[in-house]
Amino acid sequence: MTSLHWESTGTGEPVLMITGLGLSGGAWWRTVPVLSRSLRVITFDSRGVGRSRARLHSYTTEAMADDAATVLDAAGVERAHVYGFSLGGMVAQQLALRHAERVHSVVLGATHAGGPRAVPPSDEVIAFFRRRASMSAKDAAQASVPFNYGPRCLRDHRDRIAEDIRRRLAHPFPEQAYRAQMVAAALHNCHRRLKRIEAPTLVVHGCEDRVVPVANAEMLAEGIPGATLRVLEAAGHLYPTEQPDIDEEIARFFLEAR
């Protein structure tokens, strides 16, 4: 049995937020206060993470998209804007394809469509993520810093990085769920079906992303009819930390989506 923990903040048109690898809904702590000024923001812990539970630790992005639709049911929402980040962006693609009638617009952040055309990260990055599952939470959080952030953030915003780490360590994720989500990400493939996504789409990506190279964002934007591409200069994978002003832009996108 799967039991999903979700929370709702603010009022207005609903936005469903889908987090990245191993993260709970609390990982949106920088973004929720901005979006909730004008929107109802719904966050949730993915199956097996945080306060959500799953009997089977075997995931696909399709199954995780169905979980997201279940959260909308529980929140009493027929149709929502959707913001998916990294692995959450893969889930958001599946949600827009499997439950198109539930999706008003989509923001795909720091993610890719999967399949053989997806541009992989460097061997160094791949090796790190394979090691990370067996590392302690503290060691993994510290070791991931050079991969998650761009050079400018590493130089000028160590305080923001420290706060990210502090909050991440306050909500550790189980190794079993992390490994299962890694497999879900590896198996994800929406490339040939992107043209079927009808919801207005904004693709956001840091140009210095080492985890998901920016060429993947370009392919997403080219594959989804009418999609807009927003590439952030001097930003790495965790662009909400590096360039928090993007949250205001994303809020405007949702409010203006028709």
Order of alpha helices (4+ residues) and beta strands (2+ residues): beta-beta-alpha-beta-alpha-beta-alpha-beta-alpha-alpha-alpha-alpha-alpha-alpha-beta-alpha-beta-alpha-alpha
